[in-house]
Amino acid sequence: MKAILTVNSGSSSLKLGLFAEDLSTLAMCHVDRIGRREAAMKIHDAKGRGLPMPDHAPKAFATNTQALRTALEVFRADFPGLEVVVIGHRVVHGGISHAAPVRLDEETMKDLARLAPFAPLHQPHNLAGVRAAAELFPGTPQIACFDTAFHRGHDFVNDTYALPHAYYARGVRRYGFHGLSYDYIAGELARTEPALHAGRVVVAHLGSGASMCAISGGRSVDSTMGFSALDGLPMGTRSGQIDPGVLLYMLQNEGMDAGQLTDLLYKQSGLLGMSGVSNDMRTLEGSDDPHAAEAIAYFCHRIRREMAALAASMGGLDGVVFCGGIGENSAPVRAQACAGMDWLGLSIDAAANAQAARDIGAGRVRVLVIPTNEEIIIARAAKQVMG
């Protein structure tokens, strides 16, 4: 059986998708907390049924390569004669040069490695996943799919910072991220809601990483994330938008160095830092700690603020789509994020929202909940690049 493998390799997680040549899903795998004792693998077929792990499989996974080996063993046991013909990878940053999926070779890998300072906690792990797959599948074509590519058509004013132009020329500009997710949502709207797809839509990708995107006529025109995956909304452990003067203060008056500041902004801030409880929205919603409620309130406040700003970038708003782990599963966040937005034509049907319906709007602006699927976007791109 010939198949397409998709790999989304993070710092402590690994997501794999196995697809037939017709792009039907065969199996999915998610490994969380790699490198820690509680690391665990969840692997299931297209119907959601768990696939048996081999008896000798490790109970925890020290590296992405080890996790990939085990998942591959499970795939081969359940799909006899499995032949992976192409591997698609999520790569967070494509820089200025990469606005479409590309077949990877050594020169391209070196080019992408040079972008690591632009995405220090993502790019190195994405590329490590490529190397692990190359070790296990020598000679198999590997395709990079970029989170930044969907946003590469922005107007200059939505891409630049008010810095000397030389920095813009060197790549210090707004890129936007979560493009694979937004690409999928735009495609689903074209397929199921053509009138809305032709209009002005804000998509809120809300999860451990969170951002929002203004999509007009199926094209990204603005995004809350900028130069890095730190900007915009607060996230699980990331700060989101912050006055650069605060960073100067931290460096000059708190005695922090660049490494400590990176750790603070990427790992100790966001919902975790504000609440002091957890970076997991489910835990915060179940907590009676007042700081947990404050963190949720700030998260939703920023969603409302960014929603209005993105609507201004498009000259109006016809629809809002929630996706991502929080966007798809948290009715309270969706309700709070849309509260008080009637002036924009945006309101929620409380009963439909509580029942996790697809269409939860009660005003002029359509409000939809659509589960995203980055893996199928990667698989489609890998197949297309290979012809």
Summary of the structure (lengths in Angstrom):
residues: 387
radius of gyration: 20.8
end to end distance: 18.4
largest distance: 62.0
contacts: 1318
relative contact order: 0.11
helix: 41%
strand: 19%
